[in-house]
Structure formats: C-alpha cells, structure tokens
Amino acid sequence: MRYEICKGDYNTMGAEIRGTLTTFTVENKRREECMLLLHAKEGGEPERIPMTEDENQTAVYSVGIKNLPWKEYDYTFEIGGRKVMDPYAKCISGREKWADFSREEKEIKCGFYKNDFHWGTDRLPRVPKQDMVMYKLHVRGFSMLQKLPKEELGTFQGIARKLPYLAEMGITTLELMPVYEFEEVFSKDPYQWEPFSEEKVNYWGYTAGNYFAVKSAYLGENRTPDTLKQLIRRMHRRGMECILEFYFDKKLNPHFVIEILRYWAREYHVDGFHVLCSDELAQLIAKDGCLRGRKLFFEGFSEELCRLENHEMELFSYNDGFLYGVRRLMNHQGGSPREFADQMRRQQKNQGFVNYAAINNGFTLYDAFSYTEKKNQANGEENRDGVAWNFSSNCGEEGPSRRKYVNRLREKQVKNALCTVMFSQGVPLLYMGDECGNTQNGNNNAYCQDNEIGWKSWELTKKSRGIHCFFKQLAKLRQEYPALRNPVPMELCDYRGYGYPDLSYHGEKGWRMGAGSGDSSIGMMYCCRYAMEEGERKAEDKREENRKLKDDYIYLGFNFSAFDQQLALPALPKEYRWYCILNTGEEKSFEEHQTETGAPAFLIHKQTVCMLVGRAEEVKKPVSRKEKGGKGKPDKGAAEAGKEGAKRLEELSPKENSRKNEK
C-alpha cells in the first residue's frame, strides 16, 4: 500500500485534497457500517477502507489518506452493504458518453477534482437589470447542428464558438438549462439504479443529480470542469453574464441546497441562479448573505421580501404571466388591452420581471403561430404530456404550409411577439432558436427529444435570416431608447411637470385605452425625459439651449385585430414631429418616414406593431454671405431670417424657459 490511512475531517463533506492529504466524509444517519471504496482506473477489485464516526457528530463518518495518488483512482461509499454515491462529488466518471444505454451501474463512480484554475482578473459584469437581454439555451441542443468538429458537438465549446453571434444580437445574459451531473438515461434517483422500461432520454435534465459536479458529457475531450470555467471567463470578458438553472426536489435539505449554490458562485464565478424549488426554499435562498450580489430567479417572492430596502439582492420573478397576457391578446383568446398593458409596464424597484413569449416548456415562438394543438406523439405518452393551454393559433393552416399568405402572416406574428418582449419594461428573454423561427414540429414538451426536434437549427433560410435580422435591430432600438427599459416603475402621471405623463394609453380616442372585450389594439406613449438618470436631469437646463436633435417621445402602437385601426396620436409641442421608425406591416420594417403633420390619429394596419418617435426639428442657423466666403454687406434677407430663427429658438421649450425665468 503506497498511502497511509489517518483521521479524517468531519467538518468538510465529500472528498477534499489538501496537499498530500485527501479526506473523505459522508453522512450516515443510521450509523451502519461505512466503507470507502477506492477504484483503481486500471481495473480490479476496489480497495475497502473503514470510515469512523466523530464522537461529537455521530451521523458523520470520515477517513483521511496521506500520499494518495488520487489521479489513479475513483471512489464510492458503501453504507450498510449498499453502494452510495458521494452527494458532494466534484465530478462523476462513467457518464462521459451521452445517453450510453449499454453502460452498467458499476461503471458510475465519483471522481476527484483539484481546483488549480487561474481566473486572473475575472470580474462579474453585473449588468443592470434595465440593460439585460436574456437568452436561454440547452448546452447540447444549442450546438448539435453547428458545423463543428465531432468532439465539440453538444459541449460547452459549441457555446464558446457562438459568443460573437450572441453578442451581435445584443444578448447580455445567458441562461443555461441544467449543467450539473444528472442521469440522462436513468432519472428517478441519482443514488439508486432504477432503469427506464424503455430507452428514453432525459434530455432536459430537470431531475435530482450530483449537484456539485459539472455534466461530464458537456465537457468535450478534456473532461475537466475547467472547460466550463473557461467559457464563463470568456463570457465575462465580453461583458456577458452566466445564469445556471437548478431543479431541487422538496425532500432535499435546504441547507444542502444553499451549500450547492454557494459552491457554484464561489468555484465557477456564476452570476446567478434560476432555481426551481418550493416557495419556502426560495425565500430562504434570497436571504442568504453569501449569495448577495448574485441574481436570483424564482417563480415569485413574498411582498415582505420585495419591500426590503438596500438588501443588495437582485431578485427576478420568472413565470408565464407575460406569455399568457401577450398570446391571449394576439390570438384573440380572451385577452384584453388592459391585461396586456399591465404586463408591458410591470416593474418594481426591488425586483425585476423576466418577460418572454415562448420558453422551453411549451411551443417555440414560431410554432405558437403554426399550431393550435400540441403534437407530442413522438414522446411516447400518447400525446397526454405537455400543457394544453397554449393560447396559440395556426394562421389558417395547421402545421407546415406552402401558402405564401400563411407563411408571411406567421413571420409577421413572430416579429410582433418579439416587439412585445423587447418593448416591455421588464427583462426580455429569448428561448434558443426563437430568434430565427426555429420549429419543434408542434411538440410543446421536447424534454426527451434529443434530436432535431429539440435541437436548434442553424440552417440559413430567407425566413431565418429575416427574423434574425429583425431581432438584432429590435435589440438596438431597446438599447438606444432608455424609456423602453426604465428601471423605475411608471407612475402614469406627470409627476415632474413636463407636460406629459411618463406613460399614457391611447385607443381610438386619445388618453384612454379601449376597455371592451373585443378590443385588440392599444397605443402607449412614453415621455422620454422621465427615463433620464438623476445626473442628466440636473444638467438638463444647461444642455437645452445647445442640444442636438433628441427624441423626446415614443409611441408604441399595437394592433392585433384582423382589421385596420385608427389610434389617437397625442399632440406634441409645436416644434416636434412624429416619425415612424418601425412598422411590422411593411416589408422594410425599419424604414423611417414622417407622419402627417398635426394629424390627430394614424392608421395602423391589422396585426401590426409600430414605433413612432416625437422628434424636435432642427433649427438651422442662417449663414451670412461672409460666412459663405462672399464680400460686401450682409444680405438683409439673411439678417431678417436670423432674427426669426433666434425668436423660434427661444420658443423651442416654453416650459423650460419659464422655469429659467423663475430662477
């Protein structure tokens, strides 16, 4: 025996390597015979080493080994004659090959991981909630159809290669579906071997697992957890955040759950967590001091927690409320402009709201306008699985269509839905492939579809290019206009005396929305000055006289009805004009044009979204003959025009001038 057995460490669970000493510690509540099994990688019978209990912690057993050549071994525990996996294992061996139905129980063991990764000057980007644009993906599904070397398909390297693509779309925050070590072949209990009755893959991974270990099948050829760290470091260098999704069963010890999240935050520099768990556990996690500074996403929070001031926690409510509000109105299934308006402006000071029109648990965005009924027969559950309330439509024909009108309408509706997401006050989220019209052929529960149904298509078609280009321009608009992403909740009144409310609603008549059950159109006007930062407001008066062209008002027009509609257009100060900069009803959606001057309303076509900006016309200073390079006396006409121009300049902002005079 090349190593020496000694006393273990009862305060550190799992396997811990400290110089020449390696300790192993496991919980043994029944105080049964407990053994450490060392499995040589070259094969043979495992070496059995007794573990002893601590006098003060009778449920904890441990053993230490000096000079253990740990790179040559894997390990497991045996408690009461049963094989037990280490719930604190940092890596798992035997699952390197994805969905290997031929492997046996004895092949799955715990591995060792010694952290010697150098993060350098890595820092969390800490993207403000108003600047966030999220993108949710499945590691394997995102990369399987990329043109990559075989060894990189379905791995973190596939994501790393597409970071420029994501950054170009304006994505700031990536959310990864479960990347902890779950069993994709046998899913009921990660510590007990219970096979499926048929070869069915748990593709998504929403199950219990070895929570401290990275999914080895996602690591590529190197098979080291450092691969994920390299990806996160590259993301941080681009100013992008990494959010990990975790599923926790109610039977798990809450303190164990918090240990898991602390470990990933500390070890992998994760920016935040989307946690699927009970409400009670969510509240406990949100109050944990060691997770301060990390973004936490749950179904929702108690009002008491959200009212806490200066708690430094970044809390985000993540549920389907926005999806249902948007789809119900778009597809004429009981929605109303009032419900839609509430979802669009939903914002709180102490928490953010994640808004999406499609997510993995349901139709893709394109399928939401291609199918009225789910098509889940391929899941092997006789189409009984998956949600039945999709609030979807097929635009006139179920499934794939050769009719140009149907396909044009579907693409238009996808663009309209993207507008609702990107123009909402909350945090917009896009699901993998929705930026290019990805389809799952009507499957709204692709949890077991490890194939082209559940993978993102990278095929370049006219449809995919058009939707992708449209989304990129939407992201630029959101970034350009702070009023579309104001972190402060809208008051719906003129609380600063600017002459206009921060947000107002308009229907066929101005300053009020249609409240009827059949109404499917609404106009929303934002006074952009409310979205200014405090420092900008203080300097506003000084800039006003010499400012350049500035868009002071935004008007969003939504018409989801089957008929063209008139929407009231509020009057602006006399020097302002309305310009339409987005119209999904046009082939060139982002071609700018001025609306009719002084028009009290504008016509918005059926199933169309428009964005107008109220822009002050630039007053050009008259140029004298001398400035033009001429000689002699100034032209009298030019002098008169100069006086008129100066007079008009003084009248540009009556409210501001009156405020200056009062000062």
Buried (B, 14 or more C-beta within 10 A) or exposed (E): EEBEBEEBBBEBBBBBBEEEBBBBBBBBEEEEEBBBBBBEEEEEEBBEBEBEBBEEEEEBBBBBBEEBEBEEBBBBBBBEEEBBBBBBBBBBBBBBEBBBEEBEEEEBBBBBBEEEBEEEEBEBBEBEBBBBBBBBBBBBBBBBBBEBEEEBBBBBBBBBBBBEEBBEBBBBBBBBBBBBBBBBBBBEEBEEBEEBEEEBBBBBBBBBBBBBBBBBBBBBEEBBBBBBBBBBBBBBBEEBBBBBBBBBEEEBEBEBBBBBBBBBBEBBBBBBBBBBBBEEBBBBBBBBEEBEEBBBBBBBBEEEBBEBEEBEBBBBBBBBBBBBBBBBBBBBBEBBBBBBBEBBBBBBEBBBBBBBBBBBBBBBBBBBBBBBBBBBEBBEEEBEBBEEEBBBBBBEBEBEBEEEEBBEBBBBBBBBBBBBBBBBBBBBBBBBBBBBBBBBBBBBBBBBBBEBBBBBBBEEEEBBEBBBBBBEBBBBBBBEBBBBBBBEBBEEEBEBEBEBBBBBBBBBEBEEBBEEEEBBBBBBBBBBBBBBEEEEEEEBEEEBEEEEEEBBBBBBBBBBBEEBBBBBBBEBBEBBBBBBBBBBBBEEBBEEEEBEEEEEBBEBBBBBBBBBBBBBEEEEEBEBEEEEEEEEEBBEEBEEBBEEBEEEEEEBBEEBBEBEEEE
